[in-house]
């Protein structure tokens, strides 16, 4: 994970070549500080599987794809990941939806970019077809310096493949990178701009491919900026509280997708 702020720095430096030498030196210093931080790492392997809810309730196969957010980097318990918390919300149900027996899995890989989704889609479609797929991707795309439209194109292709297989798809677009406390200003502000640009391109590509968009930055960014407790000790990955905020933001779209697939 330490490579993310470094890549963000390189992307920012490329955008600021025409700027003052002092500004570039400041960003270089922030890069060194970011590299020295201790970042959370995956603790639960590349694939997560569990089930929640009454055994006699209608089954719902939920799969997560994407980067560290889909794996739950930053927490130690599956129940604290965004997938685990989404599964619990779906299992408990709400008026009009009823309880579900949720079969949760994740094929996400920490550090993934949108170009890596093709392999994840293939893994997600092995065996029993999922009912709903949730894709969380974007942070590493923003850090790589790749054009937003290029990254969004790969995401759109992944959504289109899943939809063609009969899977309902919900995408949480790039989160608010400006809420990160692992990067100091002005790098933090530059990362936020890059992330917003990517999220806009992602939303367009997902909608055109037949998926449902949840603007994570727009819906939850203010919470993450205001409350440091939404991030884990590294100041970048969400904590259990942060993943809960994301799960509640995603839940209405995921619950609707689950009902659509019935």
Protein Blocks (a to p, Z undefined) as FASTA:
>chain_A
ZZmmmmmmmmmmmmmmmmcfklmmmmmmmmmmmmmpccdddfebjbdcddedjfkbccdd
dddeddfklnopaiabfklmmklmmmmmmmnopehkapaddddddfbdehiafklmmmmm
mmmmgcjadfbdcddehjlmmmnopafklmmmmmmmmmmmmmmnopacdddddddfklpc
kbccfklmmmmmmmmmmmmmmmmmmmmnopacddfklmmmmmmmmmmklpcfkomaccfk
lmmmmmmmmmmmmmmmmmmmZZ
